[in-house]
């Protein structure tokens, strides 16, 4: 697999994770404290996020985003773990050895 193919595989897997709120998403206390309607808006904005550029996605993996929802700044990031969720994944492009976790947080929680 070329480097470009490797990055494209990671990006596609990250897009798939973002498309399914709840599937290995972690919500920080600030997000959990938001009313459910506001959480739903934030989930939809993460799922639809497509404003990737060199500043927020320098490696092309589509693993970070920032946006505003109802006057609040939120951030999301995707981390790659091994199957035991104890160490970093040996290969984030390989779903057979990687568990992804998306963390959604208020900017002030970063």
Order of alpha helices (4+ residues) and beta strands (2+ residues): alpha-beta-alpha-alpha-beta-beta-beta
